[in-house]
Each structure stands twice: as C-alpha cells, then as structure tokens.
Amino acid sequence: MESNNNLNTEAVIFTDAAAMKVGTLLTEEENPSLNLRVYVTGGGCAGFQYGFSFDENKDEGDTEVVKRGVRLIVDPMSIQYLMGAEIDFQEDLQGARFVIKNPNATTTCSCGSSFL
C-alpha cells in the first residue's frame, strides 16, 4: 500500500476486493484519471454517514492510498473519522456492496452506512 501524504500508510486499509471492483468500474467509465473518493458527511440516523464518488482531482491535504493501480482518496476532515478503517467490497446473499469496517465508530445503524 502506498500513501502520498505524511500519514501512516495504514491510515486507511483498501482491500484487494475493493480495489479490483473499483478497477472494473473505472474500466467501464473509460476514464483512467478517476479516483475513488471516500468521505464522511453529517446526517444519517447515527450522526455521520459514508459516501463514495469518482473524482478526477486530488486536493492538497488529501490522503491517497494506491492498491492494484487504483487510487483511493480521503479529504483531511474525513480521514479523522476513517483512520484505521477498512474499505472492502463484499458479495453475499444481501447483494454486492462496498463496506467500511471502522474501529472508530462507537454506534452504527442497521443499514451499515451511518455511524457515530
């Protein structure tokens, strides 16, 4: 795992499964300059919620993790809540989805997208 800012390279864990799925999605988008941006916003039933988007820009202060040639970026505000979190992709009986396992979350909702 590589990181392009001065935080520990383990700031965010980007699994092989997540990187491969993002790589497939980026191939479908036909834009190799896209990054997967993971962010935290206020709201959700437990206080905060996670968001994902494709972004061509990497801003000053963003944390970047590269796995299998795929870049995951996190803004400085969101990295505070995502330190040590694992971004994974799972396919099971409930469907296919990105999952964040966050050791900093003290409370989560049943849908898994909101936390405190």
Phi and psi in radians as a Rosetta constraint file:
Dihedral C 1 N 2 CA 2 C 2 CIRCULARHARMONIC -2.041 0.35
Dihedral N 2 CA 2 C 2 N 3 CIRCULARHARMONIC 2.635 0.35
Dihedral C 2 N 3 CA 3 C 3 CIRCULARHARMONIC -2.394 0.35
Dihedral N 3 CA 3 C 3 N 4 CIRCULARHARMONIC 2.450 0.35
Dihedral C 3 N 4 CA 4 C 4 CIRCULARHARMONIC -1.890 0.35
Dihedral N 4 CA 4 C 4 N 5 CIRCULARHARMONIC 0.370 0.35
Dihedral C 4 N 5 CA 5 C 5 CIRCULARHARMONIC -2.271 0.35
Dihedral N 5 CA 5 C 5 N 6 CIRCULARHARMONIC -3.096 0.35
Dihedral C 5 N 6 CA 6 C 6 CIRCULARHARMONIC -1.503 0.35
Dihedral N 6 CA 6 C 6 N 7 CIRCULARHARMONIC 0.238 0.35
Dihedral C 6 N 7 CA 7 C 7 CIRCULARHARMONIC -1.407 0.35
Dihedral N 7 CA 7 C 7 N 8 CIRCULARHARMONIC 2.776 0.35
Dihedral C 7 N 8 CA 8 C 8 CIRCULARHARMONIC -0.952 0.35
Dihedral N 8 CA 8 C 8 N 9 CIRCULARHARMONIC 2.467 0.35
Dihedral C 8 N 9 CA 9 C 9 CIRCULARHARMONIC -1.119 0.35
Dihedral N 9 CA 9 C 9 N 10 CIRCULARHARMONIC -0.237 0.35
Dihedral C 9 N 10 CA 10 C 10 CIRCULARHARMONIC -1.627 0.35
Dihedral N 10 CA 10 C 10 N 11 CIRCULARHARMONIC 0.270 0.35
Dihedral C 10 N 11 CA 11 C 11 CIRCULARHARMONIC -0.929 0.35
Dihedral N 11 CA 11 C 11 N 12 CIRCULARHARMONIC -0.764 0.35
Dihedral C 11 N 12 CA 12 C 12 CIRCULARHARMONIC -2.394 0.35
Dihedral N 12 CA 12 C 12 N 13 CIRCULARHARMONIC 2.351 0.35
Dihedral C 12 N 13 CA 13 C 13 CIRCULARHARMONIC -1.690 0.35
Dihedral N 13 CA 13 C 13 N 14 CIRCULARHARMONIC 2.084 0.35
Dihedral C 13 N 14 CA 14 C 14 CIRCULARHARMONIC -1.913 0.35
Dihedral N 14 CA 14 C 14 N 15 CIRCULARHARMONIC 1.853 0.35
Dihedral C 14 N 15 CA 15 C 15 CIRCULARHARMONIC -1.269 0.35
Dihedral N 15 CA 15 C 15 N 16 CIRCULARHARMONIC 2.798 0.35
Dihedral C 15 N 16 CA 16 C 16 CIRCULARHARMONIC -1.013 0.35
Dihedral N 16 CA 16 C 16 N 17 CIRCULARHARMONIC -0.746 0.35
Dihedral C 16 N 17 CA 17 C 17 CIRCULARHARMONIC -1.067 0.35
Dihedral N 17 CA 17 C 17 N 18 CIRCULARHARMONIC -0.738 0.35
Dihedral C 17 N 18 CA 18 C 18 CIRCULARHARMONIC -1.181 0.35
Dihedral N 18 CA 18 C 18 N 19 CIRCULARHARMONIC -0.762 0.35
Dihedral C 18 N 19 CA 19 C 19 CIRCULARHARMONIC -1.099 0.35
Dihedral N 19 CA 19 C 19 N 20 CIRCULARHARMONIC -0.718 0.35
Dihedral C 19 N 20 CA 20 C 20 CIRCULARHARMONIC -1.144 0.35
Dihedral N 20 CA 20 C 20 N 21 CIRCULARHARMONIC -0.713 0.35
Dihedral C 20 N 21 CA 21 C 21 CIRCULARHARMONIC -1.156 0.35
Dihedral N 21 CA 21 C 21 N 22 CIRCULARHARMONIC -0.761 0.35
Dihedral C 21 N 22 CA 22 C 22 CIRCULARHARMONIC -1.095 0.35
Dihedral N 22 CA 22 C 22 N 23 CIRCULARHARMONIC -0.726 0.35
Dihedral C 22 N 23 CA 23 C 23 CIRCULARHARMONIC -1.014 0.35
Dihedral N 23 CA 23 C 23 N 24 CIRCULARHARMONIC -0.721 0.35
Dihedral C 23 N 24 CA 24 C 24 CIRCULARHARMONIC -1.111 0.35
Dihedral N 24 CA 24 C 24 N 25 CIRCULARHARMONIC -0.776 0.35
Dihedral C 24 N 25 CA 25 C 25 CIRCULARHARMONIC -1.121 0.35
Dihedral N 25 CA 25 C 25 N 26 CIRCULARHARMONIC -0.682 0.35
Dihedral C 25 N 26 CA 26 C 26 CIRCULARHARMONIC -1.180 0.35
Dihedral N 26 CA 26 C 26 N 27 CIRCULARHARMONIC -0.624 0.35
Dihedral C 26 N 27 CA 27 C 27 CIRCULARHARMONIC -1.084 0.35
Dihedral N 27 CA 27 C 27 N 28 CIRCULARHARMONIC -0.724 0.35
Dihedral C 27 N 28 CA 28 C 28 CIRCULARHARMONIC -1.138 0.35
Dihedral N 28 CA 28 C 28 N 29 CIRCULARHARMONIC -0.580 0.35
Dihedral C 28 N 29 CA 29 C 29 CIRCULARHARMONIC -1.299 0.35
Dihedral N 29 CA 29 C 29 N 30 CIRCULARHARMONIC -0.341 0.35
Dihedral C 29 N 30 CA 30 C 30 CIRCULARHARMONIC 0.987 0.35
Dihedral N 30 CA 30 C 30 N 31 CIRCULARHARMONIC 0.673 0.35
Dihedral C 30 N 31 CA 31 C 31 CIRCULARHARMONIC -2.408 0.35
Dihedral N 31 CA 31 C 31 N 32 CIRCULARHARMONIC 1.650 0.35
Dihedral C 31 N 32 CA 32 C 32 CIRCULARHARMONIC -1.196 0.35
Dihedral N 32 CA 32 C 32 N 33 CIRCULARHARMONIC -0.176 0.35
Dihedral C 32 N 33 CA 33 C 33 CIRCULARHARMONIC -1.558 0.35
Dihedral N 33 CA 33 C 33 N 34 CIRCULARHARMONIC 0.051 0.35
Dihedral C 33 N 34 CA 34 C 34 CIRCULARHARMONIC -1.364 0.35
Dihedral N 34 CA 34 C 34 N 35 CIRCULARHARMONIC 2.552 0.35
Dihedral C 34 N 35 CA 35 C 35 CIRCULARHARMONIC -2.051 0.35
Dihedral N 35 CA 35 C 35 N 36 CIRCULARHARMONIC 2.728 0.35
Dihedral C 35 N 36 CA 36 C 36 CIRCULARHARMONIC -1.596 0.35
Dihedral N 36 CA 36 C 36 N 37 CIRCULARHARMONIC 2.049 0.35
Dihedral C 36 N 37 CA 37 C 37 CIRCULARHARMONIC -1.720 0.35
Dihedral N 37 CA 37 C 37 N 38 CIRCULARHARMONIC 2.235 0.35
Dihedral C 37 N 38 CA 38 C 38 CIRCULARHARMONIC -1.958 0.35
Dihedral N 38 CA 38 C 38 N 39 CIRCULARHARMONIC 2.317 0.35
Dihedral C 38 N 39 CA 39 C 39 CIRCULARHARMONIC -2.514 0.35
Dihedral N 39 CA 39 C 39 N 40 CIRCULARHARMONIC 2.889 0.35
Dihedral C 39 N 40 CA 40 C 40 CIRCULARHARMONIC -2.084 0.35
Dihedral N 40 CA 40 C 40 N 41 CIRCULARHARMONIC 2.346 0.35
Dihedral C 40 N 41 CA 41 C 41 CIRCULARHARMONIC -2.237 0.35
Dihedral N 41 CA 41 C 41 N 42 CIRCULARHARMONIC 2.776 0.35
Dihedral C 41 N 42 CA 42 C 42 CIRCULARHARMONIC -1.249 0.35
Dihedral N 42 CA 42 C 42 N 43 CIRCULARHARMONIC 2.651 0.35
Dihedral C 42 N 43 CA 43 C 43 CIRCULARHARMONIC 2.077 0.35
Dihedral N 43 CA 43 C 43 N 44 CIRCULARHARMONIC -3.026 0.35
Dihedral C 43 N 44 CA 44 C 44 CIRCULARHARMONIC 1.457 0.35
Dihedral N 44 CA 44 C 44 N 45 CIRCULARHARMONIC 2.820 0.35
Dihedral C 44 N 45 CA 45 C 45 CIRCULARHARMONIC -1.216 0.35
Dihedral N 45 CA 45 C 45 N 46 CIRCULARHARMONIC -0.357 0.35
Dihedral C 45 N 46 CA 46 C 46 CIRCULARHARMONIC -1.841 0.35
Dihedral N 46 CA 46 C 46 N 47 CIRCULARHARMONIC -0.016 0.35
Dihedral C 46 N 47 CA 47 C 47 CIRCULARHARMONIC 2.179 0.35
Dihedral N 47 CA 47 C 47 N 48 CIRCULARHARMONIC -0.848 0.35
Dihedral C 47 N 48 CA 48 C 48 CIRCULARHARMONIC -2.271 0.35
Dihedral N 48 CA 48 C 48 N 49 CIRCULARHARMONIC 2.775 0.35
Dihedral C 48 N 49 CA 49 C 49 CIRCULARHARMONIC -2.456 0.35
Dihedral N 49 CA 49 C 49 N 50 CIRCULARHARMONIC 2.728 0.35
Dihedral C 49 N 50 CA 50 C 50 CIRCULARHARMONIC -1.552 0.35
Dihedral N 50 CA 50 C 50 N 51 CIRCULARHARMONIC 2.624 0.35
Dihedral C 50 N 51 CA 51 C 51 CIRCULARHARMONIC -2.408 0.35
Dihedral N 51 CA 51 C 51 N 52 CIRCULARHARMONIC 2.703 0.35
Dihedral C 51 N 52 CA 52 C 52 CIRCULARHARMONIC -2.300 0.35
Dihedral N 52 CA 52 C 52 N 53 CIRCULARHARMONIC 2.453 0.35
Dihedral C 52 N 53 CA 53 C 53 CIRCULARHARMONIC -2.692 0.35
Dihedral N 53 CA 53 C 53 N 54 CIRCULARHARMONIC 2.814 0.35
Dihedral C 53 N 54 CA 54 C 54 CIRCULARHARMONIC -1.628 0.35
Dihedral N 54 CA 54 C 54 N 55 CIRCULARHARMONIC 2.406 0.35
Dihedral C 54 N 55 CA 55 C 55 CIRCULARHARMONIC -2.500 0.35
Dihedral N 55 CA 55 C 55 N 56 CIRCULARHARMONIC 2.301 0.35
Dihedral C 55 N 56 CA 56 C 56 CIRCULARHARMONIC -1.418 0.35
Dihedral N 56 CA 56 C 56 N 57 CIRCULARHARMONIC -0.319 0.35
Dihedral C 56 N 57 CA 57 C 57 CIRCULARHARMONIC -1.795 0.35
Dihedral N 57 CA 57 C 57 N 58 CIRCULARHARMONIC 2.456 0.35
Dihedral C 57 N 58 CA 58 C 58 CIRCULARHARMONIC -1.984 0.35
Dihedral N 58 CA 58 C 58 N 59 CIRCULARHARMONIC 2.070 0.35
Dihedral C 58 N 59 CA 59 C 59 CIRCULARHARMONIC -1.563 0.35
Dihedral N 59 CA 59 C 59 N 60 CIRCULARHARMONIC 2.792 0.35
Dihedral C 59 N 60 CA 60 C 60 CIRCULARHARMONIC -0.958 0.35
Dihedral N 60 CA 60 C 60 N 61 CIRCULARHARMONIC 2.254 0.35
Dihedral C 60 N 61 CA 61 C 61 CIRCULARHARMONIC 1.589 0.35
Dihedral N 61 CA 61 C 61 N 62 CIRCULARHARMONIC -0.188 0.35
Dihedral C 61 N 62 CA 62 C 62 CIRCULARHARMONIC -1.138 0.35
Dihedral N 62 CA 62 C 62 N 63 CIRCULARHARMONIC 2.498 0.35
Dihedral C 62 N 63 CA 63 C 63 CIRCULARHARMONIC -1.538 0.35
Dihedral N 63 CA 63 C 63 N 64 CIRCULARHARMONIC 2.326 0.35
Dihedral C 63 N 64 CA 64 C 64 CIRCULARHARMONIC -2.116 0.35
Dihedral N 64 CA 64 C 64 N 65 CIRCULARHARMONIC 2.291 0.35
Dihedral C 64 N 65 CA 65 C 65 CIRCULARHARMONIC -2.128 0.35
Dihedral N 65 CA 65 C 65 N 66 CIRCULARHARMONIC 2.246 0.35
Dihedral C 65 N 66 CA 66 C 66 CIRCULARHARMONIC -1.953 0.35
Dihedral N 66 CA 66 C 66 N 67 CIRCULARHARMONIC 2.223 0.35
Dihedral C 66 N 67 CA 67 C 67 CIRCULARHARMONIC -2.443 0.35
Dihedral N 67 CA 67 C 67 N 68 CIRCULARHARMONIC 2.182 0.35
Dihedral C 67 N 68 CA 68 C 68 CIRCULARHARMONIC 0.953 0.35
Dihedral N 68 CA 68 C 68 N 69 CIRCULARHARMONIC 0.606 0.35
Dihedral C 68 N 69 CA 69 C 69 CIRCULARHARMONIC 1.390 0.35
Dihedral N 69 CA 69 C 69 N 70 CIRCULARHARMONIC 0.042 0.35
Dihedral C 69 N 70 CA 70 C 70 CIRCULARHARMONIC -1.797 0.35
Dihedral N 70 CA 70 C 70 N 71 CIRCULARHARMONIC 2.336 0.35
Dihedral C 70 N 71 CA 71 C 71 CIRCULARHARMONIC -1.757 0.35
Dihedral N 71 CA 71 C 71 N 72 CIRCULARHARMONIC 2.190 0.35
Dihedral C 71 N 72 CA 72 C 72 CIRCULARHARMONIC -1.882 0.35
Dihedral N 72 CA 72 C 72 N 73 CIRCULARHARMONIC 2.278 0.35
Dihedral C 72 N 73 CA 73 C 73 CIRCULARHARMONIC -2.186 0.35
Dihedral N 73 CA 73 C 73 N 74 CIRCULARHARMONIC 2.551 0.35
Dihedral C 73 N 74 CA 74 C 74 CIRCULARHARMONIC -2.365 0.35
Dihedral N 74 CA 74 C 74 N 75 CIRCULARHARMONIC 2.286 0.35
Dihedral C 74 N 75 CA 75 C 75 CIRCULARHARMONIC -1.265 0.35
Dihedral N 75 CA 75 C 75 N 76 CIRCULARHARMONIC 2.821 0.35
Dihedral C 75 N 76 CA 76 C 76 CIRCULARHARMONIC -1.037 0.35
Dihedral N 76 CA 76 C 76 N 77 CIRCULARHARMONIC -0.627 0.35
Dihedral C 76 N 77 CA 77 C 77 CIRCULARHARMONIC -1.207 0.35
Dihedral N 77 CA 77 C 77 N 78 CIRCULARHARMONIC -0.776 0.35
Dihedral C 77 N 78 CA 78 C 78 CIRCULARHARMONIC -1.217 0.35
Dihedral N 78 CA 78 C 78 N 79 CIRCULARHARMONIC -0.553 0.35
Dihedral C 78 N 79 CA 79 C 79 CIRCULARHARMONIC -1.108 0.35
Dihedral N 79 CA 79 C 79 N 80 CIRCULARHARMONIC -0.464 0.35
Dihedral C 79 N 80 CA 80 C 80 CIRCULARHARMONIC -1.033 0.35
Dihedral N 80 CA 80 C 80 N 81 CIRCULARHARMONIC -0.636 0.35
Dihedral C 80 N 81 CA 81 C 81 CIRCULARHARMONIC -1.580 0.35
Dihedral N 81 CA 81 C 81 N 82 CIRCULARHARMONIC -0.266 0.35
Dihedral C 81 N 82 CA 82 C 82 CIRCULARHARMONIC -1.893 0.35
Dihedral N 82 CA 82 C 82 N 83 CIRCULARHARMONIC 0.056 0.35
Dihedral C 82 N 83 CA 83 C 83 CIRCULARHARMONIC -0.974 0.35
Dihedral N 83 CA 83 C 83 N 84 CIRCULARHARMONIC 2.142 0.35
Dihedral C 83 N 84 CA 84 C 84 CIRCULARHARMONIC 1.443 0.35
Dihedral N 84 CA 84 C 84 N 85 CIRCULARHARMONIC -0.021 0.35
Dihedral C 84 N 85 CA 85 C 85 CIRCULARHARMONIC -1.316 0.35
Dihedral N 85 CA 85 C 85 N 86 CIRCULARHARMONIC 2.685 0.35
Dihedral C 85 N 86 CA 86 C 86 CIRCULARHARMONIC -1.943 0.35
Dihedral N 86 CA 86 C 86 N 87 CIRCULARHARMONIC 2.187 0.35
Dihedral C 86 N 87 CA 87 C 87 CIRCULARHARMONIC -1.748 0.35
Dihedral N 87 CA 87 C 87 N 88 CIRCULARHARMONIC 2.063 0.35
Dihedral C 87 N 88 CA 88 C 88 CIRCULARHARMONIC -2.276 0.35
Dihedral N 88 CA 88 C 88 N 89 CIRCULARHARMONIC 2.878 0.35
Dihedral C 88 N 89 CA 89 C 89 CIRCULARHARMONIC -2.150 0.35
Dihedral N 89 CA 89 C 89 N 90 CIRCULARHARMONIC 2.239 0.35
Dihedral C 89 N 90 CA 90 C 90 CIRCULARHARMONIC -2.210 0.35
Dihedral N 90 CA 90 C 90 N 91 CIRCULARHARMONIC 2.475 0.35
Dihedral C 90 N 91 CA 91 C 91 CIRCULARHARMONIC -2.169 0.35
Dihedral N 91 CA 91 C 91 N 92 CIRCULARHARMONIC 2.119 0.35
Dihedral C 91 N 92 CA 92 C 92 CIRCULARHARMONIC -2.650 0.35
Dihedral N 92 CA 92 C 92 N 93 CIRCULARHARMONIC -2.870 0.35
Dihedral C 92 N 93 CA 93 C 93 CIRCULARHARMONIC -1.091 0.35
Dihedral N 93 CA 93 C 93 N 94 CIRCULARHARMONIC -0.410 0.35
Dihedral C 93 N 94 CA 94 C 94 CIRCULARHARMONIC -1.446 0.35
Dihedral N 94 CA 94 C 94 N 95 CIRCULARHARMONIC -0.129 0.35
Dihedral C 94 N 95 CA 95 C 95 CIRCULARHARMONIC 2.058 0.35
Dihedral N 95 CA 95 C 95 N 96 CIRCULARHARMONIC -2.966 0.35
Dihedral C 95 N 96 CA 96 C 96 CIRCULARHARMONIC -1.888 0.35
Dihedral N 96 CA 96 C 96 N 97 CIRCULARHARMONIC 2.328 0.35
Dihedral C 96 N 97 CA 97 C 97 CIRCULARHARMONIC -2.852 0.35
Dihedral N 97 CA 97 C 97 N 98 CIRCULARHARMONIC 2.742 0.35
Dihedral C 97 N 98 CA 98 C 98 CIRCULARHARMONIC -1.441 0.35
Dihedral N 98 CA 98 C 98 N 99 CIRCULARHARMONIC 2.433 0.35
Dihedral C 98 N 99 CA 99 C 99 CIRCULARHARMONIC -2.229 0.35
Dihedral N 99 CA 99 C 99 N 100 CIRCULARHARMONIC 2.377 0.35
Dihedral C 99 N 100 CA 100 C 100 CIRCULARHARMONIC -1.941 0.35
Dihedral N 100 CA 100 C 100 N 101 CIRCULARHARMONIC 2.094 0.35
Dihedral C 100 N 101 CA 101 C 101 CIRCULARHARMONIC -1.751 0.35
Dihedral N 101 CA 101 C 101 N 102 CIRCULARHARMONIC 1.849 0.35
Dihedral C 101 N 102 CA 102 C 102 CIRCULARHARMONIC -1.967 0.35
Dihedral N 102 CA 102 C 102 N 103 CIRCULARHARMONIC 1.951 0.35
Dihedral C 102 N 103 CA 103 C 103 CIRCULARHARMONIC -1.212 0.35
Dihedral N 103 CA 103 C 103 N 104 CIRCULARHARMONIC -0.245 0.35
Dihedral C 103 N 104 CA 104 C 104 CIRCULARHARMONIC -1.501 0.35
Dihedral N 104 CA 104 C 104 N 105 CIRCULARHARMONIC -0.257 0.35
Dihedral C 104 N 105 CA 105 C 105 CIRCULARHARMONIC -1.321 0.35
Dihedral N 105 CA 105 C 105 N 106 CIRCULARHARMONIC 2.116 0.35
Dihedral C 105 N 106 CA 106 C 106 CIRCULARHARMONIC -1.542 0.35
Dihedral N 106 CA 106 C 106 N 107 CIRCULARHARMONIC -0.425 0.35
Dihedral C 106 N 107 CA 107 C 107 CIRCULARHARMONIC -2.475 0.35
Dihedral N 107 CA 107 C 107 N 108 CIRCULARHARMONIC 2.424 0.35
Dihedral C 107 N 108 CA 108 C 108 CIRCULARHARMONIC -2.269 0.35
Dihedral N 108 CA 108 C 108 N 109 CIRCULARHARMONIC 2.819 0.35
Dihedral C 108 N 109 CA 109 C 109 CIRCULARHARMONIC -1.661 0.35
Dihedral N 109 CA 109 C 109 N 110 CIRCULARHARMONIC 2.988 0.35
Dihedral C 109 N 110 CA 110 C 110 CIRCULARHARMONIC -1.211 0.35
Dihedral N 110 CA 110 C 110 N 111 CIRCULARHARMONIC -0.392 0.35
Dihedral C 110 N 111 CA 111 C 111 CIRCULARHARMONIC -1.417 0.35
Dihedral N 111 CA 111 C 111 N 112 CIRCULARHARMONIC -0.267 0.35
Dihedral C 111 N 112 CA 112 C 112 CIRCULARHARMONIC 1.428 0.35
Dihedral N 112 CA 112 C 112 N 113 CIRCULARHARMONIC 0.055 0.35
Dihedral C 112 N 113 CA 113 C 113 CIRCULARHARMONIC -1.874 0.35
Dihedral N 113 CA 113 C 113 N 114 CIRCULARHARMONIC -0.020 0.35
Dihedral C 113 N 114 CA 114 C 114 CIRCULARHARMONIC -2.196 0.35
Dihedral N 114 CA 114 C 114 N 115 CIRCULARHARMONIC 2.522 0.35
Dihedral C 114 N 115 CA 115 C 115 CIRCULARHARMONIC -2.677 0.35
Dihedral N 115 CA 115 C 115 N 116 CIRCULARHARMONIC 2.950 0.35
